Each structure stands twice: as structure tokens, then as C-alpha cells.
Amino acid sequence: MQTSTDFTNLFNQRFAQNFLPVPATSPLYPGRVAPDFALRNVQTGQQVKLSDYTGNNPETIGWNRPTVLIFTRIFTERHYCPLCYPHIKAMNESYEQFVHQGAEVLMITSTDERQSQIVAQDLGLKMPLLSNSSCTAFRKYQVGQALGAPLPAQFIVDRTGKIQFRHLFSFLEPNASVDRLLAILDTIS
């Protein structure tokens, strides 16, 4: 039985690189083109690019759809951010609502692939979980960092690859609610 004081795998290179606080300063306002990225889906092992879902990729014409990017904060397969864990659960429980609105949800974590696979399995994640242990996508989107991990953020990217909504971490509202994300999607679908 694991105790809450078991810090195995917590103090690693990623923790050191993300230890000092950096505020969320993303200049990616609505109307700007979302930076593309390529990350591994830990459930399927496939490489996923944002442009696979948006208008930035001519090979996907006709398949383009709004994409909700959920940058989440998971420390290790045993340590979740107490502000993000309820959001992860709520997003997973509501995944079908997003799909019903014609959108895809991509959840991005800074845990390594092995840890991310355990998280996906333990939580029964329905949405793709993308591993970004180098934190390159987190830095492209300038979501900030503190105490060993990037901060959470949410973006909605439309079919053309442009950002239509962004939410950056604050203590008043750490994550945009499921209802808010669905309402925004409803206005751009």
C-alpha cells in the first residue's frame, strides 16, 4: 500500500526544469493561429499533430473539426494536481458531449509515456492523452509553470486552426469548466 508521502518519480529532470515559477503569459489570443505540435498518444502509440484536426493540414480537408486542448498538470502516475484532478475527471465524463458537438479533445500532460499510460488506464480516459515530457508544447503555448510542472490551460482551436478561446491558470479559476468549454464550442461549431 502506497502512502501519501511516497515521492517516488516526483523529483526528476522535468521537475527541476519546471520548478521556478513562470507566469502564464501566452500571447495566443483568439484569432491567432494555434502553434502545431506532434506528440504521442499514449493509448494508441500513434503520433498526433494538431494539424491532423485543423485546417493547417491539406491532407485532412473534410475531416477538420474544432479541437479542445487541455493542458493538464499531473506530477507522476501517483501524484495529481489537486486543482486539475477534478477537471480531468469531469472532462473524461463529458467527453461524449464534446464529440457530439463535432469536436475532439486532446489532453496534454508533461508526465513521461510510461507514467501517462498508467494514468490513462487508471482513470479510464476516453479522450486521447498526449505525453509531452519535454514540455515543448506547454512552452509553445506559454502556459507558465510552478513547483515542478507546467500550469494548466485550455484552448479551443477552430476548424481553420485559429484559436477561438483560451483560458490560463489563475487561483480564482484554475481550469475552464466543462460547461464553459461546451458553450464556447456551441458558438463556433
N, C-alpha and C positions, 0 to 999 in steps of 0.2 A: 504494500500500500504506500502510495506517494503522499508526502506531506506538503503543505503549502510552503515550506521552507526549502524545498528541493529546487535549487537553481541550476541544475544540470542543463547544459546547452544554452543558457541565457547569456553568459559573458563570452562573446565570440567577436570575430572581426567586425561583423555588421554592427554589433552593439557599440563597439569602440568608435566606429565611423559615424554613428548617429547619436552619440552621447550628448554632445553640446547642443544646446537649444538653438534652432534656426527658425525664425518665424515663417509662417505660411505667407508668402508674398507673390503667389502666382499671378503673372500678368495675363493669364489666359482668360480674358473676359468673353462673354457671349459675342459671337460674330467672328471670333478669331478661329483660324484653322487649328484643329487639335493635332499636337505632335504625334506622329506614328510611333509605334513600338512593336517589337517582336518578342514575345515571352512564351514560355512553355506552359501548356495546360496540364496540370499535374494529374488530372483524372484520365486523360486520353494519351498523354505523352506528345501530342501534336504542338507544333509551333503556331502561335496565334498572333496575327497582326491586327491592329485596329483597322487598318485599311482593308482587311478582309470583310469588314462590316459596313464600311462607309464609302463614299464616292471617290476616295483617293485612289482606288484600285480599279482600273478599267476592266479587269477580268471578273469583277463581281457585279457588274451592271445588271440590274434586275433583282439582285439579292440584297441590295443596300437597305439598311434599316437603322433606326436610331439605336444608339448604344449607350448604356449607363455604365460609367466607370466608377467602381467602388474601390478606392484606395483604403485599405484597412490596416489596422495595427494589431498584429499577432506577434508576440515576442518569441515563443517557441511552441512546439506541439502541446506543451503543458501550461503555457502562460499566455493568457489572453489579456488584452487591454480591457479593463472593467467598463470603459465607455464604449468600446467597439463590439464587445461580445454580444450584447443585446441587439445591436444593429445587424450584425452578421446573421443572427437567428431570425430576425424579422425579415430581412431581405430574402433569406432562404425560404421562409414560409410563404412569402408573397411572390416568389419567382414566376409562377404561372400567370399572375396578373400582368407582369411586365411582358411576357411572351404573348399573352392575349392582346396586348396593345401594339404588338408588332415590333417590340424592342428586344435587344439582347442585353444581358447584364454580365459584365466581366468584373470579377472581384480580383484585386491585385494585392498580394502580400509580399512582405520582404523576408519571410521565412524561406529557408532553402527547400529544394524539391522534396526531399525525404520528409521533412517536418510538415510541409504543405500537404503531402499525400495523406499523412496521418490525420491532419486537421480535416481535410475533405471527407475522409472516411468516417471519422468520429462524429462529425456534425451532419453527415448525410447530405452534403452540399449538392444541390441540383444545378446551380449555376457554375460555369467554368471558374476554376480557381487558378490564377496565373501566378507563378513564382517569379519574384524579382529580387533575389538576394543581393544583387549588386546595387540595387536601389536606383538604377538608371532612369526608369520610368517615373519614379517618385521625384527625382531631381529635375527631369524634363518638365514636369508639371509644377514644380516648385511648391510642394505641399508643406514643406517645413519638416522639422524633426525635433525630438527631445527624448532624453532618457533612454537611449538605445534603439529607437525605432522611428521611422518616418511617421508623421502625423496623418490622421485620416482625412480624406477629402472625397467629394463626389462631383462628377462632371456628367452632363448629358451631351452627347455628340449626335447631331442630326445626320440624315442620310448622305448629305454632301460633305461631311467631315468637319463641319463647323460646330463649335461649342455653342450650346443654347442655354446652358445653366452650369453654374459652378457653386460649390459650397466648400469653404475651407474651414478647418477646425477652429472652434472657439469654445471656451468653457461653458458659455451660455447655451450653445447648440453644437455639441461635438460632431454630430452627423446629421445630414438632412434626413428627415423621416421618410418612410415608405410612402405615406400619403402625399407628401410634398413632391417626391420624385414622380409618382404616378400622375399627379396633377400637371406638372410641367410637361411630361410626355404627352398628355392629352392635348395640350395646346400646340404641339409641333408635329403630331402624327398626321 
